[in-house]
Amino acid sequence: MKVHVGAGASEEEASAIASALAEHLAVDIEVFAGESDEPAATASAPEREYPLADDLGPTDREGALREEIADILEGGPKKYRDRLPEQGKLFVRDRLDLWFGGDDEGEAGSGGLKFEDGKFAHFDAWHPDSPDVEEYDESDRVPADGLITGAAEFEGRDVHFMANDFTVKAGSMAGRGVEKFLRMQQRALKNGKPVLYLMDSSGGRIDQQTGFFANREGIGKYYYNHSMLSGRVPQVCVLYGPCIAGAAYTPVFADFTVMVEGMSAMAIASPRMVKMVTGEEIDMQDLGGPEVHAKHSGSADLVARDEEHARELVAQLMTYLPDKAGEKPPRSEAKPPKYSPEGIDELIPEAPNRPYDVHDLIERVADAESVFELKPDYGAEIVTAFVRIDGRPVGVVANQPTQRSGAIFPDAAEKAAEFIWTCDAYEVPLLYLCDTPGFMAGAAVEKDAILEKGKKFIYATSSATVPKQTVVVRKAYGAGIYAMGGPAYEPESVIGLPSGEIGIMGPEAAINAVYANKLDDIEDEAERREREAELREEYRRDIDVHRMASEVVIDEIVPPSALREELVQRFDFYADVEKSLPDKKHGTVL
């Protein structure tokens, strides 16, 4: 290595410099004074003898660190950990083992747990080895500040994760944990990998709120980051306890939320706060348990029986989703349907008002064991489900005739809109199975915002740019055919079964609306019935799928037993269809 010094340096100074640098840098040194081409001094790197590699090993310093880590992994105060079994929940480190696997010491690097960030968060405030702790008190334990973040392999997929430690102040959030949460989200934005939120939090620590509540990089930034991540990478949240106030927003911001029976709850305020504000006495399950959010609010996509089942549901869910926006969902090996497509025609009653279970139709179109329904108990007039058709993930939106004839009620419209929006974000093609008398009418649904929620349904269908196929199974009346991907909404195909009808309304309603007075003028009852039957038949011919095909309103009428194969071919042919939206910032319909 050549070093240049000033021309005034003496030989003794140059030699001292050369020796010092050779010793410090362990390389040969040449020192040049001024512009001279000859070195004023040289020095060789010292020869050093190192112990053989087999003789090296951990020192007491590493041993001390491992003891500190082991202590951190024990979680909060023992008394709170001892209570977990009676609460029916796993200790958070055992939960991570369930999800990702781990070694006996609970460290990253084995199983699916790749690494953890921030084990030592808030270490100085509680650990007996910290110089800041004058007297150790187990009740002050806040290892990892009650929040674990890191990266893991889940079912062969790399994911970011966070998990609350309920033994640390009931999983509450404070400054250091909040910072870890935010960093995890920001890294997910950069590298485009899915995020798992394993939530078990009572909310923010009120006595420490000045350090994280309203700060630019505080807890409020969670939901900003959730918003930025929305549609960028799949966000999946599993609730393991009562998540209150700020903690309840993470599950509702996530793309998919799983609650666990007898354990999960979420609400904007605790029962005690509700009583203070409204005087209402209510327990946590009635306020915000799984039944509330799976059947009434629609905030829960799935309800698991226990912790193991929650993991199984998420593992299945992830198979339909890509790692990030812009990627195609993973395909699987194709399977024949659970039930033969040969039975479709007999399954569909000719009379438009006779019920049948649309699940039976889906099972004759989709690959066997691939139907994964979301929000089954909310807005049940529409079924929303991921399926595979010839191994390809597809999002199904299907009217359910067993539920109020498949009429579209506000909750069903909202559910469908959100599902379509999510499928479109993650490149999941859409299949509409239309059999509906249209949007429900009446004072009750108007108060429940049928127009507003119906608008969202139509907007989602209009704006989705993934490949779309629409099947007119039977009745497609009123604006129902608009929301359900009708011809005007630019699906790649609209195909009908021979049982299909498309019209402003059904025959009975049309006759009542148009011909009621004329029929009333017919005094003979038998003649009136005969004329009514004639009018009904004339109207049905006008709305029959053959008329629609003749006028090229729809693309094709398909024999029911050939429906699955027709869909396989059409989804395959249009897999890479290019669609664009108008050049604008975004729409105004939310």
HELIX and SHEET records of a PDB file:
HELIX    1   1 GLU A   11  LEU A   25  1                                  15    
HELIX    2   2 ALA A   53  ASP A   55  5                                   3    
HELIX    3   3 ASP A   60  LEU A   73  1                                  14    
HELIX    4   4 LYS A   78  GLN A   87  1                                  10    
HELIX    5   5 VAL A   92  PHE A  100  1                                   9    
HELIX    6   6 PHE A  123  TRP A  126  1                                   4    
HELIX    7   7 GLU A  138  ASP A  140  5                                   3    
HELIX    8   8 PRO A  143  GLY A  146  5                                   4    
HELIX    9   9 LYS A  169  GLY A  171  5                                   3    
HELIX   10  10 GLY A  175  ASN A  191  1                                  17    
HELIX   11  11 ILE A  206  GLY A  211  5                                   6    
HELIX   12  12 GLY A  220  LEU A  229  1                                  10    
HELIX   13  13 ALA A  245  ALA A  248  5                                   4    
HELIX   14  14 TYR A  249  PHE A  253  1                                   5    
HELIX   15  15 PRO A  271  THR A  278  1                                   8    
HELIX   16  16 MET A  284  GLY A  288  1                                   5    
HELIX   17  17 PRO A  290  GLU A  291  1                                   2    
HELIX   18  18 VAL A  292  SER A  297  3                                   6    
HELIX   19  19 GLU A  307  MET A  318  1                                  12    
HELIX   20  20 PRO A  341  GLY A  343  5                                   3    
HELIX   21  21 ILE A  344  LEU A  347  1                                   4    
HELIX   22  22 VAL A  358  ILE A  362  1                                   5    
HELIX   23  23 ARG A  404  GLY A  406  5                                   3    
HELIX   24  24 PRO A  410  ALA A  425  1                                  16    
HELIX   25  25 ALA A  443  LYS A  447  1                                   5    
HELIX   26  26 ILE A  450  SER A  463  1                                  14    
HELIX   27  27 GLY A  480  ALA A  483  1                                   4    
HELIX   28  28 PRO A  487  TYR A  489  5                                   3    
HELIX   29  29 PRO A  507  VAL A  514  1                                   8    
HELIX   30  30 ALA A  516  ASP A  520  1                                   5    
HELIX   31  31 GLU A  525  ILE A  543  1                                  19    
HELIX   32  32 VAL A  545  SER A  550  1                                   6    
HELIX   33  33 PRO A  560  ALA A  562  5                                   3    
HELIX   34  34 LEU A  563  PHE A  573  1                                  11    
SHEET    1   A 3 LYS A   2  VAL A   5  0                                        
SHEET    2   A 3 ILE A  29  ALA A  33  1                                        
SHEET    3   A 3 ALA A  41  ALA A  43 -1                                        
SHEET    1   B 7 LEU A 113  ASP A 117  0                                        
SHEET    2   B 7 LEU A 147  PHE A 154 -1                                        
SHEET    3   B 7 ARG A 157  ASN A 164 -1                                        
SHEET    4   B 7 VAL A 195  MET A 199  1                                        
SHEET    5   B 7 GLN A 235  LEU A 239  1                                        
SHEET    6   B 7 PHE A 256  VAL A 260  1                                        
SHEET    7   B 7 LEU A 302  ALA A 304  1                                        
SHEET    1   C 2 PRO A 242  ILE A 244  0                                        
SHEET    2   C 2 ALA A 265  ALA A 267  1                                        
SHEET    1   D 7 PHE A 372  LEU A 374  0                                        
SHEET    2   D 7 ILE A 382  ILE A 389 -1                                        
SHEET    3   D 7 ARG A 392  ASN A 399 -1                                        
SHEET    4   D 7 LEU A 430  THR A 436  1                                        
SHEET    5   D 7 LYS A 468  TYR A 477  1                                        
SHEET    6   D 7 SER A 493  GLY A 496  1                                        
SHEET    7   D 7 GLU A 556  ILE A 557  1                                        
SHEET    1   E 6 PHE A 372  LEU A 374  0                                        
SHEET    2   E 6 ILE A 382  ILE A 389 -1                                        
SHEET    3   E 6 ARG A 392  ASN A 399 -1                                        
SHEET    4   E 6 LEU A 430  THR A 436  1                                        
SHEET    5   E 6 LYS A 468  TYR A 477  1                                        
SHEET    6   E 6 GLU A 501  GLY A 503  1                                        
END                                                                             
